[in-house]
Amino acid sequence: MSAPAFAASDSAAQGKPPKSGRDSIQCNENKSRVNFSWKTGYSSTKIYYNNHCLGGTKIKAAFKSWNDGSTPFYKCVTFEGMTQGTYKFAHINEIMDVNKDTKKCKQN
């Protein structure tokens, strides 16, 4: 698990998750990374990603969000290797963390 670029614990303690942020996760075989940044809008959350994993390695990322301001909610998304682009959550997700622990994810 990587540490977010913002102080998630400070924001969580105040009860106000951040509206935008950055994070990354490491690929399985090498030191390459998948970089993420996001911006929460009025009706959706847009994620920008850049997957540097070599050989077309797919990475499944778990996005930890706030469901109601206090309850964690997890959503998993798979990203193709050596790609970049955007992914959109159709509802507002105030993302607190991105990691590879997909056990808590809601089934998609």
C-alpha positions as CSV (number, residue, x, y, z in Angstrom):
1,M,0.0,0.0,0.0
2,S,1.3,3.4,-0.8
3,A,0.9,6.6,1.2
4,P,-1.4,9.1,-0.4
5,A,0.1,12.4,-1.5
6,F,-2.2,14.2,0.9
7,A,-2.7,13.8,4.6
8,A,-5.7,11.5,4.6
9,S,-5.7,11.0,8.4
10,D,-5.8,14.8,8.9
11,S,-8.8,15.1,6.5
12,A,-10.6,12.1,8.0
13,A,-10.2,13.5,11.5
14,Q,-11.9,16.7,10.4
15,G,-14.8,14.7,8.8
16,K,-14.2,16.3,5.4
17,P,-12.6,14.0,2.8
18,P,-10.5,15.8,0.1
19,K,-12.2,16.6,-3.2
20,S,-9.1,15.9,-5.3
21,G,-5.8,14.0,-4.8
22,R,-3.0,11.8,-6.1
23,D,-1.8,8.3,-5.4
24,S,0.1,5.4,-7.0
25,I,0.5,1.7,-6.7
26,Q,3.5,-0.5,-7.7
27,C,3.3,-3.2,-10.4
28,N,3.8,-6.8,-9.4
29,E,7.0,-7.7,-11.1
30,N,9.0,-4.5,-11.3
31,K,9.4,-1.0,-9.8
32,S,7.1,0.6,-12.3
33,R,4.0,2.3,-11.0
34,V,0.4,3.2,-11.9
35,N,-0.2,6.8,-11.2
36,F,-3.6,8.2,-10.3
37,S,-5.0,11.7,-9.8
38,W,-8.7,12.6,-9.4
39,K,-11.1,15.4,-9.2
40,T,-14.6,15.2,-7.6
41,G,-17.2,17.0,-9.5
42,Y,-20.8,18.0,-8.6
43,S,-22.2,14.6,-9.8
44,S,-19.3,12.3,-10.5
45,T,-15.6,11.7,-9.9
46,K,-13.1,11.6,-12.7
47,I,-9.9,9.6,-12.3
48,Y,-6.8,10.1,-14.5
49,Y,-4.4,7.2,-14.7
50,N,-1.1,6.4,-16.3
51,N,-0.1,2.7,-16.1
52,H,3.6,2.3,-16.6
53,C,3.5,-1.5,-15.9
54,L,5.6,-3.3,-18.6
55,G,4.4,-6.1,-20.8
56,G,0.7,-5.2,-20.8
57,T,0.4,-6.1,-17.1
58,K,-3.1,-5.4,-15.8
59,I,-3.4,-3.9,-12.4
60,K,-6.5,-4.0,-10.3
61,A,-6.8,-1.0,-8.0
62,A,-9.0,-0.6,-5.0
63,F,-10.4,2.9,-4.5
64,K,-11.4,3.7,-0.9
65,S,-14.0,6.4,-0.7
66,W,-16.5,7.8,1.8
67,N,-20.0,6.5,1.2
68,D,-21.9,8.8,3.6
69,G,-19.1,11.0,5.0
70,S,-18.0,8.4,7.6
71,T,-18.4,4.8,6.2
72,P,-15.6,3.5,3.9
73,F,-16.7,2.2,0.5
74,Y,-14.4,0.3,-1.8
75,K,-14.6,0.0,-5.6
76,C,-12.2,-2.0,-7.8
77,V,-11.2,-1.1,-11.3
78,T,-8.7,-3.0,-13.6
79,F,-6.3,-0.9,-15.7
80,E,-4.5,-2.4,-18.8
81,G,-0.7,-2.2,-18.8
82,M,1.1,0.6,-20.6
83,T,-2.0,2.7,-21.0
84,Q,-3.2,6.1,-19.9
85,G,-6.6,7.7,-19.8
86,T,-9.6,8.5,-17.6
87,Y,-12.1,6.5,-15.6
88,K,-15.3,8.0,-14.3
89,F,-17.4,7.0,-11.3
90,A,-21.0,7.9,-12.2
91,H,-21.6,9.2,-8.7
92,I,-19.6,11.3,-6.3
93,N,-16.8,9.4,-4.6
94,E,-14.5,11.4,-2.4
95,I,-11.5,9.1,-2.7
96,M,-9.3,8.7,0.3
97,D,-6.8,6.0,-0.8
98,V,-5.8,3.8,-3.7
99,N,-4.2,0.4,-3.1
100,K,-4.0,-3.2,-4.3
101,D,-6.0,-4.8,-1.5
102,T,-9.1,-5.7,-3.4
103,K,-10.8,-8.0,-0.7
104,K,-13.2,-5.3,0.4
105,C,-14.3,-4.1,-3.0
106,K,-17.9,-4.0,-4.0
107,Q,-18.7,-6.5,-6.8
108,N,-18.7,-4.8,-10.1
